[in-house]
Amino acid sequence: VEITKNKLNIPNQDDSRAENPVLFVSSAFFESLLFLLCRCCFDKAWNVSYGIFDAIHYLCTELGIRWAKRFEPEVLHAALFALKDCPREATSFLVDKAFVFLVRMISFFFSSPYSSGETVLDVLTVPAEFEVVRAKGKYPDQAPAPSINDSATVSSSCDDIPEVVIQMLIGDLASPKHIVRYAARFCLKHISRAKNISIVALVSGFSSMIKRMLFSRGLRHMSLCDQVGIVDALAFVVEEAPSLYGISNHQILVHISDLLRLASAADGDKSSDAGLLADKGAHVPGIDTSFKGSRFSNARAAAMFLREESVVKVSDVNIVVPAEYPYGEQLRVSTLILFRSVVRRHTKSFFDAEANSTIGSI
């Protein structure tokens, strides 16, 4: 690696590099090695992959961005799969290793926009909630976010971002797994800040893909974990790319209306014919009707398998990973965040709507 790195770093010797047989053979060897390491992320068990993470990161950083940029989609695909492959029952320590690997590779391909000691929050975190924990001295101050051009016009800064990378991240916004959804939001925000472009400019070329992901099925026809993923993804799109789909969009209004009906049915509204959601205590409807005439059982997800809020430190940057809740609770939290984003980003349209209109009825 050191020999190849020194050869690659010789200035103004592009022609001699191409003709250098030592450099040609060594570069081909390391290209093959990198592909094999990425393949191991898919082939090996999740609990024996952590040495592979370090090897991929070392190989890319040592040989430099000019050499590794060609393999950016393959490396990030492997990093995303490694995070998805970690089961929910795995400890936070083991899952964080896969998450840190993804963050390190994103920071390598898109230089980190964060200053040393900065605290990075999830884009869906309610600021008031963070103020409470900061008042208790739990986290350091968060640096103010830089101003970003909010135009939907695709900037020239997007030219060197592989489309397949953005497609992978968009597809994982609605993942049923909590840590994967958060990682996708984090990576998109990271790229947005590193390239100084808005999220709407970053994803505007994939509006049809996002539309299929969010609106291809009604919420009442999905499983609970899929509902959580879709509502989280929709909240992110409304919050970070409000001009992509306006509040007058019929499909968004249908989702919001379905969420209201689902919640009211779960809370005992007999007049609603919506499918059943979890109730306020996150109890999911069961098939056991012998429980004192109630349609809800006391079964809940084991809390030992859920992640608590944690701070992952990568290169002196503190990344606050939000807590994971049972699906019933998470759907209610995500629904409230979605309503908050709708009101924040479409305030005038929301409050000025006629009472007899679809928006006004909400």
VMD Tcl script that draws the C-alpha trace (Angstrom):
set ca {
  {0.00 0.00 0.00}
  {2.78 2.43 0.88}
  {4.64 1.78 -2.39}
  {1.51 2.30 -4.46}
  {0.55 5.39 -2.50}
  {3.94 6.98 -3.12}
  {3.70 6.23 -6.83}
  {0.19 7.68 -7.06}
  {1.27 10.88 -5.30}
  {4.06 11.75 -7.75}
  {3.04 15.20 -9.12}
  {2.65 15.85 -12.83}
  {3.58 12.32 -13.86}
  {0.30 11.10 -15.31}
  {1.88 9.66 -18.47}
  {4.63 7.86 -16.60}
  {2.07 6.41 -14.22}
  {0.15 4.79 -17.04}
  {3.36 3.27 -18.44}
  {4.77 2.18 -15.07}
  {4.29 -1.63 -14.87}
  {4.79 -1.71 -11.08}
  {2.09 0.89 -10.56}
  {-0.26 -0.82 -13.06}
  {0.05 -4.23 -11.38}
  {-0.20 -2.90 -7.83}
  {-3.20 -0.72 -8.67}
  {-4.97 -3.67 -10.30}
  {-4.17 -5.79 -7.26}
  {-5.65 -3.27 -4.84}
  {-8.71 -2.72 -7.02}
  {-9.36 -6.45 -6.89}
  {-8.69 -6.49 -3.16}
  {-11.17 -3.66 -2.55}
  {-13.91 -5.44 -4.52}
  {-13.26 -8.64 -2.55}
  {-13.47 -6.77 0.75}
  {-16.75 -5.14 -0.30}
  {-18.09 -8.53 -1.34}
  {-17.17 -9.92 2.08}
  {-19.57 -7.39 3.65}
  {-22.35 -9.28 1.86}
  {-21.00 -12.81 2.19}
  {-19.72 -12.88 5.78}
  {-21.84 -12.96 8.92}
  {-22.58 -9.54 10.42}
  {-20.68 -10.28 13.64}
  {-17.35 -11.04 11.89}
  {-17.28 -8.10 9.47}
  {-15.72 -5.43 11.65}
  {-12.14 -6.11 10.53}
  {-13.34 -5.73 6.94}
  {-14.65 -2.24 7.76}
  {-11.21 -1.13 8.94}
  {-9.50 -2.70 5.92}
  {-11.76 -0.90 3.41}
  {-11.35 2.43 5.19}
  {-7.57 2.02 5.41}
  {-7.23 1.07 1.75}
  {-9.29 4.05 0.55}
  {-7.70 6.65 2.80}
  {-4.15 5.50 2.14}
  {-4.44 5.33 -1.63}
  {-6.34 8.61 -1.74}
  {-9.58 10.04 -3.02}
  {-8.44 10.14 -6.67}
  {-7.94 6.38 -6.64}
  {-10.98 5.48 -4.51}
  {-13.54 7.82 -6.12}
  {-14.12 5.33 -8.94}
  {-15.38 2.77 -6.43}
  {-17.59 5.11 -4.40}
  {-20.95 3.41 -5.22}
  {-19.61 -0.07 -4.44}
  {-18.06 0.99 -1.12}
  {-21.13 2.91 0.07}
  {-23.41 0.06 -1.03}
  {-21.36 -2.33 1.10}
  {-21.45 0.07 4.07}
  {-25.22 0.47 3.85}
  {-25.75 -3.28 3.57}
  {-23.52 -3.90 6.61}
  {-25.74 -1.60 8.66}
  {-28.93 -3.26 7.39}
  {-27.49 -6.68 8.12}
  {-27.12 -6.00 11.86}
  {-30.14 -7.56 13.61}
  {-32.23 -5.47 15.99}
  {-31.20 -7.80 18.82}
  {-27.53 -6.85 18.43}
  {-26.05 -4.58 21.09}
  {-25.68 -0.87 20.37}
  {-21.89 -1.28 20.52}
  {-21.90 -3.71 17.59}
  {-24.45 -1.75 15.54}
  {-22.52 1.48 16.12}
  {-19.44 -0.08 14.50}
  {-21.36 -0.55 11.26}
  {-22.83 2.97 11.56}
  {-19.40 4.50 12.21}
  {-18.04 2.71 9.14}
  {-20.76 4.30 7.00}
  {-20.11 7.75 8.48}
  {-16.36 7.43 7.95}
  {-16.81 6.48 4.30}
  {-19.34 9.27 3.66}
  {-16.93 11.72 5.29}
  {-14.12 10.38 3.10}
  {-15.96 10.73 -0.21}
  {-17.69 14.00 0.83}
  {-15.44 15.92 3.19}
  {-16.99 16.46 6.60}
  {-18.87 19.79 6.85}
  {-18.82 19.67 10.65}
  {-16.35 21.42 12.91}
  {-14.46 19.69 15.69}
  {-16.62 19.21 18.78}
  {-19.87 19.96 16.93}
  {-23.03 18.07 17.91}
  {-25.09 16.76 14.99}
  {-28.81 16.18 15.55}
  {-31.30 14.25 13.47}
  {-33.15 16.55 11.08}
  {-36.43 15.30 12.56}
  {-35.43 16.09 16.16}
  {-37.72 18.68 17.72}
  {-35.46 21.56 18.92}
  {-37.36 22.01 22.20}
  {-36.63 18.39 23.04}
  {-32.92 18.98 22.56}
  {-33.01 22.11 24.72}
  {-34.32 20.02 27.63}
  {-31.48 17.50 27.48}
  {-28.88 20.20 26.90}
  {-30.12 22.03 30.00}
  {-29.27 18.91 31.97}
  {-25.71 19.07 30.69}
  {-25.97 15.93 28.61}
  {-24.71 17.28 25.30}
  {-22.45 20.17 24.25}
  {-23.80 23.13 22.32}
  {-24.83 22.57 18.75}
  {-23.14 24.75 16.17}
  {-25.48 26.79 13.97}
  {-26.07 25.27 10.56}
  {-24.60 27.20 7.63}
  {-26.88 28.89 5.14}
  {-27.64 26.65 2.16}
  {-29.05 27.59 -1.20}
  {-32.66 26.33 -1.10}
  {-33.21 26.47 -4.85}
  {-34.60 23.39 -6.54}
  {-32.27 23.98 -9.49}
  {-29.66 21.25 -9.70}
  {-26.29 22.84 -9.00}
  {-23.00 21.95 -10.68}
  {-21.99 20.66 -7.24}
  {-24.21 17.64 -7.96}
  {-22.19 16.63 -11.01}
  {-19.65 14.58 -9.07}
  {-22.28 12.83 -6.90}
  {-23.08 9.39 -8.36}
  {-26.82 9.09 -8.97}
  {-26.83 5.53 -7.68}
  {-25.62 6.75 -4.27}
  {-28.55 9.16 -3.94}
  {-30.93 6.43 -5.13}
  {-29.67 4.05 -2.44}
  {-30.08 6.64 0.30}
  {-33.56 7.65 -0.87}
  {-34.62 4.00 -0.93}
  {-33.53 3.57 2.70}
  {-35.46 6.61 3.97}
  {-38.50 4.34 4.41}
  {-36.65 1.33 5.82}
  {-38.54 -0.51 8.59}
  {-35.30 -0.51 10.62}
  {-34.79 2.55 12.82}
  {-31.01 2.91 12.52}
  {-31.10 2.52 8.72}
  {-33.70 5.30 8.35}
  {-31.62 7.57 10.53}
  {-28.42 6.75 8.61}
  {-30.09 7.58 5.28}
  {-31.29 10.96 6.63}
  {-27.86 11.67 8.11}
  {-26.02 10.85 4.88}
  {-28.31 12.98 2.70}
  {-27.94 15.91 5.09}
  {-24.18 15.35 5.22}
  {-23.88 15.47 1.41}
  {-26.16 18.51 1.30}
  {-23.98 20.47 3.70}
  {-20.69 19.26 2.22}
  {-21.76 20.35 -1.28}
  {-23.58 23.47 -0.03}
  {-26.80 22.56 -1.80}
  {-30.29 22.02 -0.48}
  {-31.93 18.63 -0.05}
  {-34.56 19.57 -2.63}
  {-31.83 20.24 -5.21}
  {-30.18 16.95 -4.27}
  {-33.30 14.79 -4.69}
  {-35.33 16.74 -7.25}
  {-34.14 14.47 -10.06}
  {-35.62 11.47 -8.24}
  {-39.11 12.84 -7.57}
  {-40.80 9.97 -9.43}
  {-38.84 7.43 -7.37}
  {-39.81 9.18 -4.13}
  {-43.42 9.33 -5.26}
  {-43.51 5.58 -5.91}
  {-41.88 4.88 -2.56}
  {-44.27 7.05 -0.54}
  {-47.59 6.73 -2.33}
  {-47.67 3.39 -4.14}
  {-49.83 1.88 -1.37}
  {-52.27 3.22 1.17}
  {-51.15 3.26 4.79}
  {-54.06 1.06 5.87}
  {-52.77 -1.73 3.63}
  {-49.28 -1.77 5.16}
  {-47.81 -3.55 8.15}
  {-47.03 -1.43 11.21}
  {-43.27 -1.36 10.58}
  {-43.82 -0.25 6.96}
  {-46.20 2.48 8.12}
  {-43.49 3.82 10.44}
  {-40.96 3.88 7.60}
  {-43.27 5.66 5.17}
  {-44.37 8.31 7.69}
  {-40.76 8.99 8.72}
  {-39.74 9.34 5.07}
  {-42.68 11.63 4.30}
  {-41.86 13.80 7.33}
  {-38.27 14.13 6.09}
  {-39.38 15.11 2.57}
  {-41.89 17.68 3.86}
  {-39.36 19.14 6.30}
  {-36.28 19.25 4.07}
  {-37.79 19.48 0.55}
  {-41.14 21.24 0.99}
  {-41.26 22.46 -2.61}
  {-41.03 18.90 -3.96}
  {-44.67 18.15 -3.07}
  {-46.96 20.94 -1.91}
  {-49.56 20.53 0.80}
  {-52.24 20.57 -1.87}
  {-50.86 17.29 -3.22}
  {-53.75 14.83 -3.09}
  {-51.59 11.85 -2.07}
  {-50.06 13.65 0.90}
  {-53.53 14.68 2.09}
  {-54.74 11.08 1.78}
  {-51.85 9.85 3.93}
  {-52.51 12.53 6.57}
  {-56.23 11.73 6.63}
  {-55.46 8.00 6.94}
  {-53.14 8.69 9.88}
  {-55.85 10.67 11.66}
  {-58.40 7.90 11.12}
  {-55.97 5.20 12.22}
  {-55.16 7.07 15.41}
  {-58.80 7.82 16.25}
  {-59.79 4.18 15.64}
  {-57.04 2.94 17.91}
  {-58.15 5.35 20.64}
  {-61.68 3.93 20.64}
  {-63.52 5.87 17.96}
  {-66.21 3.36 16.93}
  {-67.33 5.48 13.99}
  {-64.07 5.04 12.12}
  {-63.77 2.17 9.67}
  {-60.00 2.53 9.38}
  {-57.62 -0.30 9.99}
  {-56.38 -0.57 13.56}
  {-53.26 1.14 14.82}
  {-51.58 0.77 18.20}
  {-53.34 2.55 21.03}
  {-51.85 5.27 23.27}
  {-50.03 2.63 25.31}
  {-48.46 1.19 22.14}
  {-50.54 -1.99 22.47}
  {-51.16 -3.57 19.09}
  {-54.48 -5.25 18.29}
  {-54.31 -9.03 18.70}
  {-56.53 -11.90 17.67}
  {-57.27 -12.82 21.28}
  {-60.82 -11.59 21.96}
  {-61.09 -13.21 25.38}
  {-59.18 -10.41 27.11}
  {-62.18 -8.82 28.88}
  {-63.82 -7.96 25.58}
  {-60.92 -5.74 24.54}
  {-59.47 -5.88 21.06}
  {-56.03 -4.93 22.40}
  {-53.60 -7.32 24.04}
  {-50.86 -6.40 26.49}
  {-48.13 -7.67 24.18}
  {-45.38 -5.13 23.53}
  {-41.93 -5.23 21.99}
  {-39.22 -6.20 24.49}
  {-37.49 -2.98 25.55}
  {-34.15 -4.79 25.81}
  {-34.05 -4.97 22.00}
  {-34.63 -1.24 21.49}
  {-31.83 1.32 21.23}
  {-31.68 4.15 23.72}
  {-30.57 7.58 22.59}
  {-26.82 7.54 22.16}
  {-23.93 9.75 21.08}
  {-21.56 8.30 18.49}
  {-18.24 10.14 18.23}
  {-16.55 10.15 14.83}
  {-13.46 12.35 14.30}
  {-14.37 14.67 17.23}
  {-17.92 15.13 15.90}
  {-20.72 14.06 18.25}
  {-23.58 12.41 16.36}
  {-26.76 12.07 18.42}
  {-28.61 8.91 17.35}
  {-32.26 9.20 18.46}
  {-33.87 6.56 20.63}
  {-35.79 3.67 19.14}
  {-39.37 3.09 20.32}
  {-41.85 0.24 19.84}
  {-43.47 0.52 16.43}
  {-46.78 1.66 17.88}
  {-45.18 4.52 19.80}
  {-42.85 5.41 16.95}
  {-45.74 5.74 14.51}
  {-47.45 8.22 16.82}
  {-44.22 10.18 17.30}
  {-43.55 10.20 13.54}
  {-47.13 11.30 12.86}
  {-46.74 14.28 15.21}
  {-43.43 15.19 13.56}
  {-45.10 14.99 10.14}
  {-47.93 17.31 11.25}
  {-45.35 19.70 12.72}
  {-43.42 19.76 9.42}
  {-46.59 20.37 7.41}
  {-47.52 23.34 9.59}
  {-43.95 24.71 9.65}
  {-43.27 24.43 5.93}
  {-46.75 25.22 4.58}
  {-48.02 27.59 7.28}
  {-49.98 30.00 5.07}
  {-51.61 27.27 2.95}
  {-52.53 25.29 6.06}
  {-54.14 28.09 8.08}
  {-55.68 30.00 5.16}
  {-57.45 26.95 3.72}
  {-61.23 27.06 3.46}
  {-63.03 25.07 6.12}
  {-64.85 22.96 3.55}
  {-61.67 22.14 1.59}
  {-59.63 18.97 2.04}
  {-56.86 20.86 3.81}
  {-59.31 22.76 6.00}
  {-61.06 19.57 7.10}
  {-57.81 18.26 8.54}
}
mol new
graphics top color blue
foreach p $ca { graphics top sphere $p radius 0.5 }
foreach p [lrange $ca 0 end-1] q [lrange $ca 1 end] { graphics top cylinder $p $q radius 0.2 }
display resetview
